[in-house]
Amino acid sequence: MDLSFPGFDRESEVTQLPSDLAVLMVGIAARQTGSQTAAVQASFGRLTDTSRLLAPLDGAFNGPMAAALLRWKDE
């Protein structure tokens, strides 16, 4: 999932928004930028070995839950 902001399209027509809507959109963008999800995605760009994204250390995307499921399956 790509959560980055789309680039500005120079071919599109710019429309002036009502000030209330513009303020609302700026507030939403600021909250999204400060979110934990945005921070995690930003850290992906700093990875030198991107293969680690699809090969977690414990072999599962959520190791504790995978272990719980295996224990539940064995019962």
HUVENVEN-V469518 format. One record per residue. N is the residue number from 0. OMEGA is omega in degrees with one decimal (* if undefined). D_LAST is the distance of its C-alpha to the last C-alpha in Angstrom with 2 decimals. Layout:
n=<N;N>
omega=<OMEGA;OMEGA>
d_last=<D_LAST;D_LAST>
This chain:
n=<0;1;2;3;4;5;6;7;8;9;10;11;12;13;14;15;16;17;18;19;20;21;22;23;24;25;26;27;28;29;30;31;32;33;34;35;36;37;38;39;40;41;42;43;44;45;46;47;48;49;50;51;52;53;54;55;56;57;58;59;60;61;62;63;64;65;66;67;68;69;70;71;72;73;74>
omega=<179.5;-178.7;-178.1;179.5;178.8;178.1;179.1;179.5;-177.0;-179.2;-176.3;-179.9;179.8;-179.7;178.1;-180.0;172.0;-173.4;179.6;179.5;179.3;178.8;178.5;-179.0;177.2;177.7;179.1;179.7;179.5;178.8;177.9;-179.5;-178.7;-176.2;177.8;179.4;179.1;179.2;178.9;-179.8;178.3;179.5;177.5;-179.7;-179.0;179.2;175.8;179.7;-175.7;178.3;179.1;180.0;-177.0;178.1;-178.5;-176.5;-178.1;176.1;179.4;178.3;175.0;-174.6;-179.9;179.7;177.0;178.0;178.4;179.0;177.6;177.4;-178.6;-179.7;-177.7;-179.1;*>
d_last=<35.78;39.28;40.13;43.53;46.68;48.65;51.93;55.24;56.78;60.53;61.29;59.96;62.26;61.80;61.82;62.59;59.94;60.77;60.54;57.87;55.57;56.30;55.44;52.18;51.19;52.10;49.97;46.95;47.46;47.79;44.53;42.68;44.22;43.12;39.50;36.54;35.78;39.36;39.15;36.05;37.72;40.91;39.11;38.12;41.84;42.12;39.50;41.14;38.17;36.88;34.41;32.17;31.61;29.52;28.01;26.35;26.04;22.23;22.00;20.70;22.78;20.50;18.80;16.95;15.52;14.59;12.70;10.90;10.07;8.85;6.53;5.40;5.58;3.81;0.00>
